[in-house]
Each structure stands twice: as C-alpha cells, then as structure tokens.
C-alpha cells in the first residue's frame, strides 16, 4: 500500500513536472543522450532456453551509446555460466524512463534493473521500490574500493551505496586552441573573472565571434555551488535527511554565481545561446566561440563535429571567483535494483551489475561513449590506454575528477528535474529582461521551495 500510495502521489506530481522538464534527456546531465535513436531490445532465442533466470534491464541510452549497451548485454548473455538472460529495453530519455517506471509501479514492476539519472537519486531512495546496491554488495562481500571514490560518493547516503554508478561524467571547459594562439593567450582562464579578462583579446586578436557559448543549464548552476564549496540545499545538501528548502539563497552562493554569469553576459562575452547542456556546442564546433562548457561525454561528438577545422583543448570547469576551492560533481546515471521480491532475479541482477562495472566492460564502455570508467582498474585495460592515447583531451576530465573531493559530490533533491527547469527559466529571464541576480535567486528559491513542500506533503 505504501508503494502504491507513493506511486499515485508521484504520478500526479510528475504530470506537472513533465510539462516543465520536456521529453529530452537534457533534463538529466548529459546532452549526449538527447535525440538519440531508440536501441532495440536485446533478445536471442538461443539464450532464452528453459531454466534461465530472465531479467529485464531498462535504460536510456540510444544511438552509439545504445549500441554499446547492447554489445555488453549480448556478451553477458553469451558468456555467463549462471543461466541468466538479460533483455535490455530502451525507454526513451531519462525523463521518459523515470516516468514510465512511476507508471509501472502503480500496477506492477516493469523491470528488474533500471538506469536512472543522477537527479532521480533522492526520488528513488524515497520510493521504497529498490534494493540498495549496498545490500547486494555486502551479501557478496564485493570490494567497494574498486569504484572511483568521488563517483561512488554521489550515490552514497548514510554510508550506504544505493545504486551502482554506471555512466558518469563531469562538465569541463572546451577551448579553441587556434583562437587562443592567435590572441597570444597561453594561460587558459580557470574562472569567470579570468574569462572576462581575456575576452577582448579573444575577439579582437583571436577572431572569435563569441568568447564563450554558455548554455543556460541547471547542471552548470549546481556545479558553481560545488565550486564554491556551498550547499545547494539544506540538511547536509539533502544527504543527512531529505531537503526541506534550498540553501543557495541563504549562503550567498547563488547570487555570487549569477552575478558573475550576468557580468559575462552584460559585457557581451557570453550571449544567450539557449537552454540545455548542448546549447553552446554548435557555436563552438563551428569555430564561432572561443570556449564552451559541456559534459565530458560530449568530447567525441565535439571532435567529430570540428573534424580537424581547429585543435580542441580541454580544461577544468571554471570557478566563479579566483578564490574558490571546491571541485565538481558527477552527472550521468546509475543502476538501481528493483525489489521484485524474487531472490533468484535479485542474484541475477547482481551478477549482471558486476559484469557491467568490471574493468573490461568499463574500459569498453569508456572507449565507445566517453563516459568515465567507474572502476579504477579499468585504467589498466589496453582498450582504455589506447583510447586515452587517441583522445588525450579526456585526461583533463580524469585529473579533474581526482582533484575533486567527495565533499563536492553535490546535492540530492526530491524535485530536482523541476528545480533545474526553474533555475533555467529564471536565468533566462535574468539575461533577457535585465533582472538582478538577487531577485533571480529569490524567485528560484521561492518556486523550488514550494515544489519541495508539495512533494514532502504528499509523501510524509
């Protein structure tokens, strides 16, 4: 009854949220999933023999990412000796997948393992639908130290790993080395003030049409909180207990971020290029902007789009002020074991999960998609070494991840998809309508806090 009541209340809430968040994967953290074609379910008759344990895996990876998923699933189905067969089913964007899961819960489970974006973490914990990965890890005495600690930290709450990291990324700065060389700039700016400081030279000497094509993206706003070592929400950033309100309006981090953002816009260095994580990529790949911000998972797509027209460089995600000491938080998605009260399926889910995060699988996944290997030993795999050699720009992302502390893991929020849409709307209003950063942050906080209150009222 509790699960059903939760599902019904969330179905009502998410109907409204869906109007705000749209249907693209942009509501998650990785623009790479946006617009990807549907990947076919992986099923082979020879592996569906009698006696197999059948499990269903829902995911949101289409296009080349979906092809990589299917290859891994086929490999597992062929090679596992436990008579396990996995059917992988593409569910659409991250938003589509979580909404389908919520609808399925009203009746019965639709999957045994599901990929959910990072901002769905608090919702999944609250739902009561899952078996925490920590339970499966402890039962098998699996070595948790095999995972990258700064990646595992995001999905760890109350010292318990709730889901298994799978497709993880961070945002980085991409820059046009040719424009920087023409402008005579050898030091890559690592903060908004430094970006402003080289803006005129990049345009006047380097020939840039734009200094930075900065997409209006809620994930970037969250990263600026992490960079300032400031909480996005109360109750330990939503990790000590479910958040009751945002904190960025009270700790000054929100105003600081938007003041710096607005300064770049007002000076003509960061024109409005649209909303979403991939909004700034087109201008950069076309050689128009000297810099852009984007996911590490976008690296290969950017290199393909640039196609040798100029040399692409990568650097750490910029700070708001030169004094900031924080790091970045991961994005992407993780794997959640659903509680179908079937011990055999639970065992099968764990065996498949272990396969997906094995060094060999993670090295392959990285080489095909650009996502981080979540398992440290994957760095020793030849395919990973070959990929880094081919794409040395990706080393920046690895170094940045290792230089960030677990304290930069980022916040957890029950209504994060809606919160991101609110943040983006208000930043857009600030830039287009010359609203002040102070009023913008106030409006953000009021709207998000109302959504949190509505959620908590329905689910307490």
N, C-alpha and C positions, 0 to 999 in steps of 0.2 A: 504493500500500500504506500509506503514511504517513497519508493522509487517511482510509482505511478503518479503520486501527487507532485513529486518534483518535476517529472516529465511534463505533466499537464501545465504546471505553472510556467515552466521554461518555454514550452511551445507558444504560450501566449506572449511572453516577453520577446522571444526571438522573432515572432512575426513582425513586431515593431522594429526590432533591431535589423532585420533583414532589409527593411526599406532604407535604412541608413547605410548599411555596410555593402550593399550591392552583391553581385554574384561572382566577382572575380577573386582570385587568390590574393589580390592586393590588400585585402583586409587582414591577411596574415603578414608575414615579414619578408617573404621572398617573391619578388616580382617575376622570377623565372617561371613560376607555375601559371602565370596569367596567360590566358588564351591558348593553353596547350591542348592538343587534341586528346580525345579520350583513348586511354590504353585498354586493350581488350583483356577480359578476364583470362587468366592462365589456367587452362584445364586440359589435361591429356587423358585419354581413355585408359591408356596402359597403366597410369598411376592411380586410377580410381578403382582399383580392384577390391574385392571383398576383404574385409578385415582391416582396411586402412582407417586411421583416425582422420576424419575430414575437418579442416578448419578453414574459415573464411577470413581473409585479410582485406580490409577497406583502406584505400589510400587515395591521395590527391595529386599524384604525380602523373602528368600526361607528357606527350611529346617524347624527347630523348630521355627525360627522367623516367617516364613510364616504361620505356623500352628497357632501361637499366633495371627497374624493379622486376619486370617480367623475366629478364635473364636470370636474376638472382633466385626468383621463385622456381623457375624451371630447373635450375641447378640443384636447389634443395630437394625438390620433388624427385629428381633422378637419383641423387646421391645419398639421401638419408636412409639409414638402416632401421628406422623405427616405425616403418609402415605409416608414415604421416603424409598426407596430401594437402597442399595449400591451394586454395582458389583465391587469386588476387583480383579484386574488383575496383576499378576506378570509379570514384564517387563524385567527380567534379572538383571544384575549387575547395579550398579549406573551409570556407563558409558553408558551401553545399554539403560537405561531408559531415560537419558537426550538426547541421540542421536535420539531415537525414537520420543521423544517429538519434537525435532527440525524438524524432517522429517514430522511429522504430521502437524506442524504449516504451512508448505508450502501449504498444502491443507486446512485442517480444524482441529479443536481441536479434539484430541482423548480421552481426559479425562476432568473431572471437578475438580478433586483434584489429585495432584501428589506429591510423595515423592522424594525430590532431596537432594543429599549430600551437606554437608556444603560448599564445594569449588565451588558449582554451584550457590552460592548466588548472586554474582555480575552479572553473566550472566543473571539470572532470573530477577533481578531488571532492567537491561538494555533492556530486551526483549520487554517490553510493553505488555506482554501476560497475566499479572497477576492482580488480585485484591488484593492489600495489605491486610493482615490479620487485620491491624490496622483499616481499613475502616469497616470491619465486627464487630470488637470489639467495635468501637465507636458507631456504629448503634445500637448494642445490650446493650451498656453500661456495657460490661463484665469487671470484675475486673482483670486488667492486673497483679496486685500484687500477684495473685495466682500462677504465674510462678516463678521458680527459677531465681533470677535476673541475675546471672552470665551465665545462659543458654540463657535467652532472649536477653542479651546484644549482643551476636554474630549476631543475626538476626535483630538487630535494627540499622537502618541507618537514619540519620536526624530525630531522635526522633520518628521514625515510625517502628513498627514491621512488617516486610514484609512477613514473613512466621511463621507458628506455630511450635515451637520446638516439636519433637516427639521422635525420637530415638537418645539420646545424650550420649556421653561417653567422657572420658578423658584418656590419657595414664598414666600408673603407672609403678612402678618398682616391678617385681615379684622376690622373692628370695627363695632359698632353705634353710630352717631353719636348716636342719640336717647338711649341709656342713658348715654353719656359726658356729654352735655349736662345731663341730669337730675342726674348726680352732680357736676356742676360741674368736670369734668376737661377741660382744654383741650389738655394735652400728652399725646400718645399714648405709652405706655411702649414703650421700644425694647430692654428687657432683662427677663429673668426677675425680678430683684430689683425692678425698677420695676413690673412687673405685680403682684407681691405687695404693693407699696407702695400701690397704688390699689384693691386687692381689696375691702376693707371698704366703701369709698365706692361702688364699682360695685354692690355687693349691697344695702347699706343705703339709699343715697340714689338710686341709679340704677334699682333694682328688678330687677337681674339675678339669675337663678336660679343661674347659674354665672359665674365670672369668665372662664374660658377653657375651651372644649371642645377639649381637646388629644388628638387621636388618637394612639395608640401606633403609630408608623410609623418603620420603619428609615431612610427617606429623611431624616426630620427629625433623627434622631441623627447622620447623616452631615453634615448642614448645620451642626450645632453644632460639629463638628470644624473645618469650614471657617471658621466664625465666630471660632474661637479660633486660627486660622492653625496648626492642628495636623494632622499626617498621620493618616489612618485606618489606613494600612498601611505596611510598611517598603519599602525600595528606591524611595525617592522617591515614596511613595504609589502604588506599583505602576506607575510611569511610566518609571523608569530601567531596571527589569527586573521580571519577574513577582514579585509579592509572595510572601514565604515565611511571613509572620506579620502579624497586626495590630500596630499601633503605639499605638493609643489607650489600651491598658492600661499602657504604659510612660511615655508622655509626660504623663499626668495629665489629658488632655482628656476621656476617658471618664468618669472619676469626677467631674470638675467638672460635666459636663453632667447626669449623673444625680443629683448632689447637689441641683442647682438644680431639676430636674424633680420630685424627691421632695419638696422643700420646698413647692412649689406644691400638690402632692397632699395632703401631711400637713396643710396649713393649710386645706384644703377649697376651694381656689381652682380646682383642676384635677382634677375627679373622673374616674374611669375611664369613658370613653365608648366604648371598644372599640378594635380594631386596624384599621389601614389609613388611607390618606390622606384618605378621605372620612368617617371615623368621627365627626368633630366637626362636620361641616357641617349635619346635620339640626337639632341643638340651636341652632346659630347662626341658621339660616334661620327657625326657629320663634320667634326672639326670646328664647330662654331664656338663652343665653350672650352675654356682652358682647363676646367675642373668639373667634376660632378661627384655626388655621393651615391653609393649603391651597395647592394649586397655582394659579398664575396662570391656568391653563387652566380652572379652576373658576369664574371670575368670572361669566361669563354665566349659568351654571346657578344660582349663588347669587342673582344679581339676579332671575332668573325665579322662583325659589322664594320669595324675600322678597316679590316682587310689590308693592312700594311700602309694605309694612307699616312699614318704618323705612328710614332712609338708611344705606346701606352705605359705609363708609370703608375704605381700604386703606393699609397702612404696611409698612415694611421688616420682613423676618423678624427676630425678636428675637435678641439676644445672650444668652449665658449669664451674663456679668458685664459691668458697665458699662465695663470696660477693654478689651474685645475689639475688635480692629481688622480682623478678616477680613471676607470677603464671602460670597456664596452661590455654589453650584454649580448648573448647569443639570440638568434632568431631561428626560424625554421620549424621543425616539427619533431614529434617523438611518438613512440609506440606505446599504446595502452592496452592492457589485457582486460577484457570484459568478463564479468563474473556471470558465466552461464551455468554455474553450479554443476559442472561436468569435470571431474578430476582428470579424465583422460585427455579432454581437449585442453585443459589447463597445462598439462605436461607438454602437449604438442606445441602449444603457443610458446612455451618457454624454450623448447628445442629450436623452433624456428627463429625466435628472437635472438638466441645465442648465435645462430648462424649468420643473421643479418649484421651483427656487430662484431663478428670475427675479424681478425686483421686482414685476411684475404678478401672478404666481402667488402669491408670498409675501404680498402685500397682501390678496389674496382669501382665502388660507388663514387669515390672522390674523383677518379680519373674520368668517369663518364658524365659527372654532373657539376663538379666544382664545389660541392659541399665538403665540410671538414670531415676527416676521418674521426669518429668519436672515440675510437680505440687507439691508444698510444702506440701499440705495437704495429699498427698499420704503416707507420712511418718507415719500418724496416723492410716492407714488401717492395720487390723490384718495380712493380707497376706504379707504386706511389713515387718512388725515386725517379722513375722515367718521366712521370707527369710533372713533377717539380722542375726537372731539368728542362722540359719543354715549355713550361709556363712559370718562369721564376717570379713573376709578379705575385703569385699566390703565397710565396714565403712571407710576404708582408702580413697577410691575414693570420698565419700561424704564429708569427712573432707577437702580433698584437694580442692574440688570444692568451698567449703565455704571459704577457706583461700585464694583463688584467688580473685582478684578484677576484676570488669568489664573492667578495662583498659588492662587486659590480654586477652581480647576477641579474639585477632588475626586479621590478615589482610583479606581484600577482594580483589580478583584479577580476572579480566575477563578471564584470561587464566590459572587459577590455575591447572587444570588437566595436561596441557602440562608442566607447570612450575615444578610440582612435578617430572615428568619424567626426566626433565633436571637436577634437583637437584640430583636425584638418580644416573643418569648416571655419573655425574661429581664426586660425592663422591666415586663411584665405581672405577672410573679412578684414583682418588687420592690414594686410598688404594692399588690397584693392580699395578699401574705404578709409585708409589712414587712421585706423583705430589705434589707441595707445596699447602698449604691451600690458599695462596694469589692468585696463578694462578687459582686454582679451583674456588674460589669465582668470580674472574674476568670472567671466561668462563660462569659460571652460569648467571651472570648479563647480559652479552652481549646477550646470547641466549634468556633469558626471556624477556629482554627489546625489542628485535626485535619482539617477538611474541606479546607483548603488543602494539607496534607501528602498526603492521599489523592489529591487531584487531581494534584499535582505528581509523585507516584509513578507514576501511570498514564500521564502524558504527557511524561515526561522520558526 
